[in-house]
Amino acid sequence: MSPDIPPHLINNLRDLDLTNHSIGSKSLIHSLDQIKLSGGSSPILGLQTKWGYHHFVQQTGNRKKIKNNKMGKNLSITTISLLLVLASTKAQQVFDVKSYGAQPNADITQALTKAWKAACAVAGSKVVISAGVYKLGLVTLLGPCKDVASFKGKDGWVAFERIDGLTVSGGGVFDGKGQQTWQKNDCNKDKNCNALPINIRFDYVTNSKVQDITSKDSKYFHINLLECKKLQFQHVTITALADSPNTDGIHMGRSSQITITNADIGTGDDCISFGDGTQDITVNQVTCGPGHGISIGSLGRYQNEEPVSGIRVTGAKLSNTDNGVRIKTWPASSSGVASDIHFEDVVMSNVANPIIIDQNYYPNSQCSNQSPSKVKISNVSFKKIRGTSSTKEAVNLICSKSVPCQQVVLSDIDLAYKGGGGSTTSSCTNVQPTVSGKLNPPACTNKN
């Protein structure tokens, strides 16, 4: 990680604005409003107020993890002051950072650390940071505490870990200021790159909801899920420039029972991507563009990847994206499985490669292309997909000769070529799809 990656700034926008700012050694907490985080049977820690919420602060992208704890609590915005809540099930003792030397417009790192240490020893306590602007450097709020959790780790700006019953809402903006560091992001060219911080991480989060928040200009992925279960995303907005590298909107791996509804995503990479071990996922009424489309994978790049299954994408609208709905696996891969994947009622507007299975995916020559993919793809359907294609080849099914695709369905496809010079075409390699309804282009006009 480069030492000059900008730190984080919480700045004044409409509700919540967690913002990476210019290069320097401190972060700022500024005027915010109405962000709510509430925890169920596991603890949550955070800064809350009508003035703001800042869960983790990290100068170079190190993650602060929340350890699991049996004590339950709720953390929600009040209208009084900035709070770091340690527990909510008992009468709370207040530890004001001003009592430890904090002053507005000054560095409160030491004051917050001292207040945390004192509060950590008292069950049912809270740390208060009054409304104002403060500088905050790298801080580790470490446990174990009485009925509290601890923070430590890396590779994310805001991270939630091992929480059950979390709600994040309130219309706030997590602004990563990625424009300042995208030139340092070469992970699309170098597989051994040092990844920049993810805007928001959810690790081992269960029975939770994220709604009405925005992730803007993340340095790397906007939102990343790992080992999550029963997590809902509603009315989430994600935005970054079309040429911002590796800024996947929502990426998930080894997670299940995830729903994404009414999300508006425009970014420089996949709007939504599903990694290995992703199962039982519902995506409904999502808009995507700019970006690289909605993608299963890429899969097969690493050893011991877990199966992907039960993915359903319905009612999506894609505009001016580099791909539409896609399944991508690496050649020369280890064995894997992707099955029970369904795309239905999807509208394309000037989309390149609207329907694509690519089992020969190797961006920027990052792999050996000498042997076919061993990821087995089966029980996949593309139904009621319509609109315009910016490429003449609108349907491209490139399956592996080692493990040909099986049970692939094309039904009611109507994709018109937006350019001149003829109609759309389709290609099929190592697959014989089942077809029904109207098909424009006809299935497999080009066979390899």
N, C-alpha and C positions, 0 to 999 in steps of 0.2 A: 504494500500500500504506500503510495506516495505521501510524504510527510506534509505536502502543501495542499492537500485536499481541503476545500473550505469547510469550516465548522458549520454549526447549525444556528439558525436564527429563528426565533418565534416572533413574527411581525404582525402588525395590525391589519387584518383583513376583516371581512364581515363577521365571521364567527370564530373559527379556529384557523390559525395559520402557523404551521410549524415549518420554518424556512431555513434552508442552508444558505449562508450568506458568504461574504467575501473572505479571502484568506486571512487567517488570524488565529489567535489562541483562545478566544472566548466565544461564548454564545450569549444571545440576548433573549430575555423573556419580555414580551411586549403585550400591549393591550389586546385581549381576545374576548370571545363571548360564546357561551352556549355550546360546550362540548360535553357529552355525557358518556361516562364509562361506568358500567356497573358490573359487579362480580357476584357470582353465586357461591358455590360450595368451596371455591378456591380463592386465595387472596388476590387482590389487585392493589397495586401501588401507583400513585400518580399525583400530578399537580392539578388541582381542580379549582375552578372559580367562575364567576361570570366573566372574570378577566382572562382566564386562560387555563390551558392544560398543557403541560410539557412532561411527557412520561420518562423519556430518557434523553440525556445529553451526551454527545460523544464527538470529540474533535475530529477523529479520523475514521469514523464509521464503526467503531467497536460497539458490539451489542451488549446491552444490559439485560440479563435473563431474569425472568420471574420464576423462582423455584416454587414447587408445589407445597401446599400447606393445608392442614385440615380445617383451619379456622375460616369461616365464611365472612364475607363483608360486602358492602355495596359502596361504590364510589360514583357519585353523580354531581353534576354541577349545581352549586348553590348560587346565591346572588351576593355573596359577601366577599370571600377572599380566596386566594390561591392556597390549596391544601394538598398535603401529601398524607393520604389516609393510611393508617397502619391497621386499623380494625374499626368496624362500625357496629358491632354487636354489643358493645359496652359503652358506658359513659366515657367520653373522650377527654383526655388531658391534652391541652394545647401547648405546642412548642413553637413559638414564633421566632423566625430567623432573626428578627430585629433584636431579640434578647441576646443573640450571639454575635452581634456586630454588623448585621446586614443593613445596608443603606441603599436607597434607590440610586440608579445610575452607577453603581459600584459593583465590584466583584463579590459575589456572595458564595463562592465555592466553599470556603472554609466555614462560613456561618452555617450553610446548609448541611455540611458534613457533621458539624458539631450538634446541630439541632437533631439531625437524624440519629446520631449515636445516642443522644439522651432519650429520644422518643422510642428508640429501638428497645430500650430496657423497660418500657412501660406498656403493658397491654392496653388496648383500647385508646391509643393516642393518635394524634395527628400533628403534622408539621404545617405551619401556616406561613405563606409568603404573601404579604399584602399586595394590593394592586399597585402596579408600577412597572418600570423598566429596570432590568437587572442584567448584569453580566454573569455568566456561569461557564466555567471551564470544565474540563474533563472531571467527572465525578462518578464514583462507585459507591452506591448505597448498599452496604454489605450487611448481611445477617450472619448467623441466625438471630432473630429477634423474638420477642414474645408476641406470638400470633402475627408474625410478619413474614415477608419473603426477602429474598436477596437478589442482587443484580450483578451480573458479570457476563462477559462474552464478547463477540465481535460480529462483523459483516452486516449489520443493519443499523439504521438510524433509530427508528422506533420499533421495539420488539415486545411482543406479548408471548409468554411461554408458560405452559402448564397451568392453564386457567380454565375453569368450568363455569359457564354461565356469565360470559362477558358480553356487554353491549357497548359498542362504540358508535356514537351518533352525534348530530348537532350541526351539520352543515359546515364543518371546518375544512381548511385547506392545508395539506402537508406539502409544502413547496420545497423541493430538493435542490433548486438552483443548479440543475444539472448542466446547463449551458457552459458553466465555468470548468467542467471536468470531463465532458463527453470526449474531448480529444485524447484524454488519457485512457479511455475505455477501448481496449483492443481485443476484447474477449471474442469478438466475431472473427478474429484472425489468428489469435494465439490461444490454444486450449490450456496453456499453463499461465494464463494471465492472472494478475491480481485484480479481483473483482472489486468494483466500487460499491459503496453502501446501498443496500435496498432501502427504499423509503419506509415500508411498513412490513414487519414480519409477524406471522402467526405460527408459532410452533407448539404442537401438542395442546391446541385450544379446542374445547368441546362445548357443544350446546350453547352456541354463542351467535351474536348478530352484529353485523356492521352495516350501517345505513347512513345515507345523506352526508357522506364525506367526499372530499376530493383529494386525489394525489396528483401533483403537478411537477413536471420536469425532474423526475427522479434521476439520480446519477446512474442507477442500474435498474433492476426490476422495480416496478412500483409497489406491488403487493405480492408477497410470497407466502404460501401455505406449506407446512411440513407436518405430517402426522396429525392432521386436524380431522375432526369428526363432528358432523351435525353443525356446520357453520353456514350462516345465511348472509349473503350480500344483497342489499337492496338499495337502489337509487345511488349507486356509487359512480362518481365521475373520475376519469383518468385522462390526463392530457399531457402531451409532449410533442415536440416537432417530429415531422415525418422522418427526418434523417438522424434522430437521436438513437445511438447504438445500444442494443441490448436492453431496451426499456420496455420489456414485456409488461403488459397491463396487469393481469392477474395470472400468476403461475402457481401451480400446485403439484405436489408430489406426495405419494403415500398417504393420501387423504381420502375420506369417504363421506357420503351423504352431505355433499356441499351443494348449495343452491345459489345461483347468481341471477338476479331478476332486475330488469329495468336499469341496467348499467349503460353508461355512455362512455365509450373508450376510444381515444385517438392517440396514437403513440408511434414510436419508431420501430417497433418489433411486433411480435404476436399480441393481439388484443387480449386473448386468453389462451393459455397453453397448459396442457395436461402432461405431466411427467409420469414416470413409472409408479406403479402402485396406486394410481388414481382409480377410484371405483364409485359407482352410484352417484353420478354428478348430473345436475339439471341446470341448464342455461336457458333462460327464457327472456325474450324481448330485450335483447342487447343490441346496441348500435356500435359499429366498429368502423373506424376510419379517421385519419390515415392509420396505417399499420400493415402487418403481414398476415392478417386474417385470424381465424380461430383454428388452433392447431392441436392435434393429438401428437405429442412428441416435442422434440425429437426423441426417439426411442432407440435402444440398442447400442448406445455409445459406451456404456459402462457394464461391467460384469455384475451378475446377480440382480438384474433389474426385475421388479415385481410386475405381475400382469396388470394391464389396463382394461377395464370393462365397465359397462353400464353408463356410457356417456350419452346424454341426450341434449341436443341443441335445437331449440324451436323458436320461431318468430324473430330471428335475427335479421338485422339490416346492415349490410356492408357497403361502404362507399369509398371508391378510389384507393383500394388496398392492393398490395402486391400479390396477395393470394386470397382465396375465399375460405372455404371449409377444407381442411387439409389433415391428412395423416402422413407423418414423415418418420422414416426410420433410416438408420445409418447402414451402409454396406459394411461388409467385413465385421459384422456385429456378433455378439453372443446371442444365445437363444432368448426369445421373449414372446409374449402374447399380447395382442390387442384385439378385443372382441366386443360384440354387443354395443356398437357405436352408431348413433343415428342422428342425421341432420335433416330437419324438416321445416317447411314453410319459411324459407330463407330468401330474402330479396337482395339482389346484387345490383350495384350501380357503378358502372365503369370499373369493374374489378378484374384484375389479371388472374388467370388460372382459377376460375370460380370453384371448380370441383377438382381436387387433386389428391391422389395417393402417390406418394413419392418414397419408394423403398431404396432409392439410390441417392439419398440426401447426404451431401458432404460439402458444406459451405466453405469456400475459400481453401479448398484442398486440404482440409484438416484431417483426413483419414486416408487409409489405403483403400483403393477402389478395386481390389483384385479378386474379391469374393463377394457373393451376394449376401443380402441381409438374411438373418435367421429369425427375424421377428415374424411370427405367424399372425396374419390379419384375417379375421373372419366375422361374419354376421354384421355387415356394415350396410347402411342404407342412406341414400340421398334422395329425398322426396320433396316434391313441390318447391323446387329451387328455380327461381326466375329472375329476369332482369337483363342487364347488359354486361358484356365481357369486353375488356380492353385488349384481350389477346384473341386471336382467331381460334386457337385451340382452347375451348372452354372446359372440356372434360378430359382429364389426363390421369389414367389409372396405370401407374408403373409399379407392378408388383414383383416380388422376388422370384427368381427361377428356382431357388432352393426350396422355398415354401410358398407356392402360389396362393394368392388371395382366394378365399372361398366365401360363398353366400354374400356376394356384393349385389346390391339392388339399386337400380336407377329407375325412378318413377316420376312422371310428370315434371320433366325438365324442360325449361323454355329460356334459353340464353341466347340473346342476339348479339352479334358482333358489332361493336360501336364504330369500328373503323370501316374503311371502304374495301372493296375487293372480294366480296363473297360472304358466305355464311360461316357460322362457327363449325368447328370440327371436334372430334373426340378421338382419343388414342387409348388403346388397351394393350398391356403387356403382362403376360402370365396371369390373366384373369378372364373369366367368362361371366359377365354380370347378367343377372336376371333383370329383364326390362318390362315396363308396363306403362300405360298411359301415353301422353304426348311426350315425344323426345326430340328436342331441338337443342343441340345437334343429335342426329341418330347415334345410337350406341356404337362405339368402336368403328368409326369410319376409317380409322387407321389402326392396323393391327401389326404388332411387332413380335 
